[in-house]
């Protein structure tokens, strides 16, 4: 199970490499809402995320970062 910070860090590095912005848009009730160059990505506020959930979050980033970018 990856940590939430690891997931955010991985997306941040990939966005920076692609020349995209990735920053916090707002804090929701149970999620932190990130903005990936216009694409809204909600990430649950838990210390550890289920592996399946991490992959779902990565797949939400595919329109901006490319298919299978996390592999």
Secondary structure, 3 states (H helix, E strand, C coil): CCEHHHHHHHHHHHHHHHCCCEEEEEECCCEEEEEECCEEEEEECCCECCHHHHHHHHHHCHHHHCCCCCC
